Amino acid sequence: MVDVGAERRRNSYSCLDVLAVVEVPSEPEDEKDYVRNVQKYGRFGINFYLVADPFKAMVTVMSEPHAAGYGRVVEVPYGRPVSFTLASGGRVEIDTRAFPTRDAGSV
């Protein structure tokens, strides 16, 4: 999610324009999503990083970014709503009831 008026520069946006990032891991316990991106997005000051994990049937919501990651981590099981307020003031509500799940053995 990017701020209103954000301008794309080639294939990306400035970290100052990114309000939240939502990712879906392609494999269980994906190091990219659960380690590297947590550190990277926290360091760049992305206010919200969400991982919608079909293997755990869980959305991990990270906020309060700092140099090494995030200070606050909340897990929300699929089926319950995820909501947060962006720095721009916009409210985000995500209905997770229809999120698909995957068996870790099917990868």
N, C-alpha and C positions, 0 to 999 in steps of 0.2 A: 504494500500500500504506500503510495507516494502522496506528498502534499499537493494541494491545488497549485497549479502553475509550475510544477516541477518540469524541468526540461531534460529529455533523454540525451545523453552524450554517448554516441556510438551505441554500445550494447548495455549501457548502465546509467544509473542516476547517481548524483552526489549523495553521500551518506547523510548530508544535512537535509535532503528532501525525503528520505525514507522514514515513514512513520511506524511501520511494522513489517515484519517478514513472517510468512507462513510457509512451512515446508512439510512434505510428506516423505518419510524415509522409504527407500526402495528395498532395504534389507533390514533385518532385526539389528538393534543396537548399532546403527550406522555411525561410525566415528565422525564422519563429516558433519552430520546433523547434530550429534550430541556432544561433540568435543570441539572440533575446529570452528564450526560456525558460531557456537556459543561464545567462544573467546573473541572471534573476529567481530561479530555484531555488537557485543558488549563494548569492546574497545572503540568501535566507531560511534557508539552512543545511540544505537537503534533502540528506541524505548521499549518495544515489544517484539519478542521472538517467540513464535509458536511452532511446536512440532506436533502435527497430527499423525500419530503413530498407529497404522492399521494392525500392527502385530500385537501391540499392547491394548488396543482399543482405548487409547488415552490421548488427550491433548495436553501437552506440557506448555504452560504459559510462563514465559520468563520476562521479568521487568526489573527496573532499577539497575540500568547498565553501569558497569564500571570497567576499569582497565583490564580485568582478567575474566570478565563474563557478566553474570547477573546476580544481583543481591537477593532477588525474590523469585522463587520457583513454585508454581502451583500446578498440580495435576488434576485434570478434570476428566472423568470417565466419559466415553462416548455415550450419548443419550441425554447428557446434561448440557445446558447452554454455556457458552463461553462469552463473556462480555468484558469490555474494557473501554477506556476513554483515551483517544489519541491526543497527542500534544496540541493538535489543531483544534481540539474541542469536540470533534466528532465522536459519537458513540458507536462502537462496533458490537453487534450481537451475532453470534454464530450458532446456528442450530446444528448440533452434532448427531441428531437421531438417525440420519440417513447415511452417515459416514460408513464406507465399506471397511470390513476387517479382512485380514489375511492370516493364514496359518504360517508360522515361522518355518515349518517344515516344507512348505510349498515353494520356497525360493530357489 
